[in-house]
Amino acid sequence: MKKVIFIIAAVCFVFGTVLEAGAGRLPQPVGDQHYVNNGSFDPQKVQLGKFLFFDKILSGNQNISCATCHFPSSHTSDGLTLPIGEGARGLSVTRDTGTGPDAVHERVPRNSPSIFNSGAREFDKMFHDGRVAVNAAAPSGFDSPAGPDLPSGLENLLAAQAMFPVTSGTEMAGQAGENTIADAAAANNLAGPGGVWEQLALRLQAIPEYVDLFKAVYSDVHVAGDITYVHAANAIGTFEASDWRADNSPFDRFLRGTKDALSPEAKRGMRLFYGQAGCSSCHSGLFQTDQQFHAIAMPQVGPGKGDNQPGYADGHDDFGRERVTGDAGDRFKFRTPSLRNIELTAPYGHAGAYDALQDVVRHHLDPVDSLFNYDQSQVSLPSRPDLDAQDFVVMNDPARLQAIADANELPAQKLREKSFADLMAFLRSLTDPDSVDLRKDVPPRVPSGLPVFD
């Protein structure tokens, strides 16, 4: 009899959970099995990855680290509309554009995405356009801009992603003529002799503390010369997957059976999200993303990615997924972001166009109207006249705006203010309280001896 009662109770819970979602179906609770390595990581490897993530030794001019654009105090992003990369000083919203010959040459063209839960198995693509992706048929196991030059031995997608910011002149390598790593990057020499990855490995091999750490973590590292940048990337990916897992939000606790974990407002918002509002048509899955690409008329801010709509030659456009697939039908499509910790990770959009969560949510209710009535004052960027002149070239051009609007695939809909407030309550329920204060993730020092902070 007890077994029958238990089965009935379980069925009632599942049925009730589906009803809570209205027309949609809620995801299953997130568990260790949904993460690479089943969520279990070698503490020494995590520590090595943490050091590398915060160490400026991996940049050409030794003045910027991965953490600069993915800082814990900014919840693994940088709080800026667009990152200010190599050559600048400061962190997050206090970052400047640098001075003199070391000043930045341009803003990084796309918003710095958060890293939360990127170690989950369902994440099979990285970057806003998905240009690094899992592909078992590729020699390295991944598609990437490096093509066949991407080395083998990368343990997961996060490790593959970690191979590339160090190769970007704007992000970490520096400009040609400033250092030999920048020269190699400018020549697109990534994996060859004297290439970016070899030079970075040589730097790590010259630091005794790093040599000891790599030897302790990797069974195939016996002497300094055995260290490769693939080892470094694997450690960085391990740190990110371990420390920035976020699945203890009120919504997670609700899915695990704590029915009062959500407020009445959040429950109503959840029913909207998975029902009438249609949010889950794209924001589906365990982490509220379908891992696909959609055009939703997002404003284009900044220098662009070098693309040009017909009749233009200034490179200020960003064609998004089309840059990867070559399919014009993918123009202006960008990856659906996960919504976990979404209230912590402003600004929003591939170009960081929206500085407040409520504004980007309202954009989804009528993307075309929002695009044409975009408030340019909301960007969060350090000002410099020559850079400022590039920020709104596309947004100030009616023809270019119309092309973005024409590609929109998200229909407009109306939502009462009370319903909108409920939807916002649900989105806030996706915040893991353990992600609010990440100061513990910042090491006080790194093995190179370079400063962690400017």
N, C-alpha and C positions, 0 to 999 in steps of 0.2 A: 504493500500500500504506500509506503514512504517513497518508493521509487516512482510510482505512478504520480503521486503528488508533485514530486520534483520535476518530472517531465512536463506535467501540465503547467507548472509555474514557469519553467524555462520557455515553453511555447508562448505563454501569455506575455512574458517579458519581450521576446523577439517580436511578436505581433504588435505589442504596444509600442515598441521602438519604431517599427515601420510606420505605424499610425502617427507617431509624433512628427514624422517627417512629411506628412501630407502626401502629395502625389509622388514623391521620390523615395528612395531607399537610402538609409544611412549607411556609412561605411562600417566595416567591422572594427573593433578596437585594435589599435596599433600595439604590436608586441616585438620582442627581440627578433623573432623570425623574419620580420620585415626589413631588417637592416643587414648590410654587408657584415660578414663574419658573425652573423647572429647577434650583433650588438656587443660582442666580447672582444676587447683589444688589449694588447700588451702594454702595460703602463710605461715601460721604458721607451717603447716606440711612440706612444702618445707624447711623452716628454720631449723626445727628439723632434717630433713634428711641431710641437709648440715653439721650441727654440727657433726652428727654421722659419716658421710662419712670421715670427716677430723680428727676425734678424735681417738687417739691411745689407748683409754680405751678399745676398742673392740679387741685388740690383747693380747695374753697371757702374754707377757712380757712388754706390754704397750709401745712398741717402733716402731710400724708401724700402719698405717691406710689404709683404702681403697684407699685414695687419693695418697698414696705413689706410687702405680703402675698405677694409673689413674689420673695423676696430670693435672690440667688445662693448665699449661704452656707447657705441652707436648701433649696438645689437647686430653685429657682423656685417654692417654696411658702413657708410661714412656720413650719412645725414645730409649729403649734398645732392642737388639735382643731377649733376654730372661730376665724376671724380676729377680731382686736380692731381695729376700724377707726378712723374719724375721732375724734379727741379723746384718743387714748392716746399713749404715748411708748415708745420702745425698739423693738427689732427681735427677731423670732423668739420664742424661748421666754422672753426677758427682757422682752417687752412687757407693760406694765401696762394699767390701765383708765382712766388719767387722773385728774385731781384737780379739785375745785371745779366751777364751771359748765361747764368744758370737758370734763368726764369723759364717757366713752362712754355712750350711752343703752341699748344692748343689744349683745350679741355678734352678729357677722355670722352669719346663720342656717345657712350651709353652709361646709364645708371649702374652703380655698383650693387649687384643683387645680394640679398642676405644668403647665408649659408645654412640656415637651420634645416635639419633633417635631410641634407643633401647626401648623407650616407645611406639613405633608404634604397632598397633594391629597385623600387619602381622608377627611380630617377635614372633614365637611360639617355638623357641628353643634357648638355650644359651650355651656358651662355644664352642670351636672349634669342639668338637665332638657331640654337641647337647645333652649332658647327662642330662640337666635339660630342660624339655619340657612340654608344656601344654597337659594335658590329663584329660578331664572332667570326665572320668570314675574312676580315681584314688581318693582315699579318700581325699587327700589334693588339688586335682585339677591339680596335676603336677607329672610327672615322674621325679625321681631324684635318686642320689646315696643313699639317706636316705631311699628310699622305703616307707613302711608304717609308718616309724618314722617321716616323714616330717609333721609338724603340720598343722592343718587347719587354715583358716583365712588369708592366704596370698592373697593379693589383685590382684597381677598380676605377670607376669613372671620375671620382674626385682626384685620384692620382693623375689621371690623364689630363684633367683640367689644369692641374698645378704645373704642367709643363709649359704653359703658354704665356701667362702674364710677364714672365721674365724675358720673353722674346720680343715684347712690344716696346718700341722706342718711347712712346708717350707714357706708358705705364711704368716700366721698371728698367729697361735697358739703357735709356738715354739716347742722345742723338749721335749720329755718325760723326767721328772725329773727337768725341769726348772720352771714349774708352774703347778698348778692344772688343768688349762684349757688344757694345752698341754698333761697332763696325760690322761684326759678324751678323747681328740682327738685321742691319740695313742691307746686307748682302744675301739675306735669307739663308745663311749658313747656320742651321740649327743643330744638326746631328753630325756634321762632318768634322774632320780634323780642324781644331781651332774654332769650332762652332760654339754657339751660346752654351749648350748644355755641358760640353766638355770643359769649357773655361770655368763654369760655376763649380763643377766637380773638383777641379784643381784648387779652387779657393778653399773648399771644404777640406780637402786632403791636407792643406797646409796648417790647419788649426788642430792642435793636439787633442783638445777636449772633444771636438766633433769626431775625430778619428776613434777615440775610445767609445763614444756613444754609438757610432755606427757599428763598431765591432761587437758591442754588447747586444745589439738588436738583430743584426743580420748574420746568418751562418755562413754566407759567402763573402763576407768582408773580413779578411785576415790581416791585411796591411792597408795603409792609407790609399795606395794606388788602386785598390779594389772598389773604392767608393765611386758611384756614378750618380748623375742627377736623377735617374730613375729611383734609386734608393731614397733620395731626398723627397721626391714627389710622393712616393708611397708613404713616407712618414707624415708628410703634411696632410695627405688625405686621411690618414688614421686619426690624427689630432682633430681634424674638422668633424669627422664622423662620430668620434667619441664625445667631445666636449659640447657639440652644438646639436645634440639630439633634443628635441622638444616635443614631448607627447604626454605631458602631465597637466594639460589645460582642463578647465571645467568641462569642456566638451568631451575630452578623453575620459574623464572620470564618469561622466554621464553614460558614455558608451560602455563602460566597464560595469555599470549597474548602479551607480550612485545617482538616483533619480533627482535628488535635490541639489545636485552639483550646478545645475543651470537655474537661473532666475526665471520667473514667469515670462519676462520680456524676452530673454534669450531663447526660451522654448518657442515662443511665437515667431521670433526671427528665424529659428531653425526650420520651422514649418514653411516659412516663406522661401528660405534659401533652397530647400529641397523640394519645393512645390511651386506655388504660383509665380514667384519672382524669377524662377528659371535659372538661378545662379549655378546650380549643380549641373547644368548641361555642359558647361566647360570646367567648372570647379568641382569635379567629381573625384572619386578615389580616396585613398586613405588620408591624403594631405591636401585635399581640395584643389587638385589640378588633374586635368586629363592628359597632361604631358604632351599636348599638341600645340598647334600654332593657329592664331586667329587674328583677323584684322578688325579692330574695333575703334578705328578713327582716333588713335592716340596722338596727341600733339607731338610735333617734332621740334625739339630744342637742341641747340648746340651746333657743332661743326659738321655733323653728318658723317656718314661712313664712306663718302666718296662716290655715292650713286648720283645719277642725274635723271630727272624726268625729262621727257622730250622737250627740246627747246632750251635746255639749260646746260651749263658746263662748269658750274662752280663746286659740284661735289657735296652739296649740303643735304641731300636727301639720304634716307636710310631705307632701303628696300626690304630689310628684315630677312625673313626666311628665304626669299628669292635668291639672296646672296649665296645660299648653301645649295639649293636645289636647281637653280637656273630656270625655274618655272615661273613665268610672269604671273601665274595665278596665285603665287605665294607672296606677291608684293604687299608690303606693309603688314604682313603677319608676324607676330611675335609669340614667344612661348607663354602659355598660361602659367602664371606664378602660383606657387603654393600659398595658401592663406594662413598657414600656421604663423603665429606671432605677428600677424599683419598690422596690428595697431602699433607695433614697436619699430617697424621697418620703413618708415617714410624716408624720402619721397617715393612716389609710385609711378609706374610706367617705364617703358624701355629707355626713355630719355628723362625720367625723373620729373615729369611735367607737373605732377600734382603733389603738393606739400602736405595736404591733410587727407586723412582717410575718407572723411565724409564727402570730400570733393571728387575723389576718384570713383567712389561708389555712385555718386550722382551722374558722373560721366557715363557709367554703364547704363543708366536709365534712358539716356538719349545721346548717344555718342556724337552724332553729326552736329546737333545743336551745340553740344558742349565744345566741340572742336572749333566751330565758328565763333564762339563767344568766350574763348579761352582768356583767362586773366593772366597776363604775362608777369604781373607783379609778384606772383607766388613762388617764383623760382628761388632756390637757395644756392647762390653762387658767389664766390668772391669776384669783385668787379675789377676789370682792367679794360680800357677803352677798345683795344683791338680785338679782345676776346668777346666783349659785349656786342660788338658789331656783327659777330657771327651767330649769336644765340637765336635770333628770331627771323633769319632770312626766309625760311620756309613759312613760318607762321604769318609773316607779313605779305605773303604772295597768294592772292585769291586762287590762281590757277593751280598752284601746288596743293593748297588746302582742299580744293575740289577733288583732286585726284585721290587724296587720302580718304575723303568722305565717300567717294564712289566705291572704294574697296571695302567699306564697312559691311560687316555681316551680322551685326547685332541689332535687332529691331528695337525701336523705342517702346517704352511702356510707362504707365503711370503707377505711382505708388503713393498712397496717402502718407502724410507726415508721421502719423502714429506707426504705421507699418515700417516706414523708413527707420524710425527710432528703434523698433524691435529688431530690424535687420542689423543695425549697428551694434545692438546689445549682443547678438549672436556672434558677430565678427570679433568682438572683444572677448568673448568666451573661448576663443581659439588661442588665447595667450597663455603660455606655460609660465607660471610664477617663477620657476627656476631660471627663466631667461631674462628676467627684468634686471638683475644685477649680475653682471658677468666680470666683475673686477678680478675675481680669482683666476681668470683665464689669462691674465697678463703677467708674464714673467718679469721679475725685477731686473734681470740681466740676461744677456745672451752670450754664447761662447766666443763670438768674434770680438767682444769687447766694445762693439759699436753701441751708441745710445739707443735704447728702446724708444724713448721720447725725444722729440726735438726741443 
